[in-house]
Amino acid sequence: MSLAIIDAREWQKVMDLKTGRPREDDSAAVRLAKRVLARHPFPGDIDARGNRWVTDTALDLVGAYDPRFVFLIYAQQYYACRFSCPPEAERARLIDAAFAEAERFARATGFYTVVVGTGDMTPTAGYIDLSGLDGLAVTSHWLTRYCGLYGLSGNDGQELRRLMDSGLIERVAGREEFLALFGGAPADAERLPDCLAVAREGYCFRSTLLRRPLMVPARNEVIPVAAQLAGVRSLTDISGRIREQLANKKVALILVEGVGVRDFRLPYEPCVNRTGWYTYEPGEGQYLTISTGRHQVFAYPPGYKSYREDDETKEYPLSGYFTAMPSGTLGGGFAGRSIAVGNRSMFMHTVPGADIAIECFARNLYNQGCLAVVHRQDK
């Protein structure tokens, strides 16, 4: 049973991660997670101390738990750039600070580190308004270039052709085309939209945006990987090479969000960040592909109607749109101890499958505290 501990500064509560119901648990792993949470309140998504919080919390957890595998995400610069589009000098300073934190963790622990940039960002060139369609347009809160379309009329087809002719939309892919691209099973088709619209680089859809992004992920066909990992040519190669290193090393996989080949601060090898015409943006698909070594889009495909599962019977209520914990992850298949820490909520306890994960409990920049998840207590 996986347990979740919410820390809202004034109080802590233990819950069953799957059901969301309160639990009484005084095991060593839960006590450890509670102590670390209490010592490290989260400052906020765009607070300048956000990446320092990741390092401080991870170092505390490493000292207390002695893991062999660590998964970290540094995301403060991503949020700051996405919602404020700072001047170039300030953006460079934010990126420098993120790499300094990654270096501080590596220097303090001696872990063999694999640093991955999730892709460059670009100023938002414009917003694509699909509110006039007869059909339904659905995007996720974080993907900007992909929009699911349902129940389109003949007039909608004409409008989409107009948007393609004007250069705002570069492709509209049908369900079968998308399914074939990723080799999905027939059951996966049930979670896919009728078609998927793909925005031109720099543009994003306005259909369900909660906050307007001022910078968005570029079309990052390659992303940087800094490590001597032989044979890493694609996202799907990273996990296998890390598993090989874990046979005789302590390894930290560090993701630096919003940074690609243009702004990466370390020597790197280019790594393919796409399959066919589909290019990954920072989010669950990209992270799960890195963690599992398989292209992953069907856990939460772009344009999925997540509200169909969002009721009082939904399992994993603290895990956003996830309805099960992913299998085949780096931490989940590793016999040694593992931890995950990051300032990207939900993904720390879902993507790596680590024994103990600590993340900010924030939604759309609203800071609600911290969340720890204990997946395993017997290591």
Order of alpha helices (4+ residues) and beta strands (2+ residues): beta-beta-alpha-alpha-beta-alpha-alpha-beta-beta-beta-beta-beta-alpha-beta-alpha-beta-beta-beta-beta-alpha-beta-beta-beta-beta-alpha-beta-alpha-beta-beta
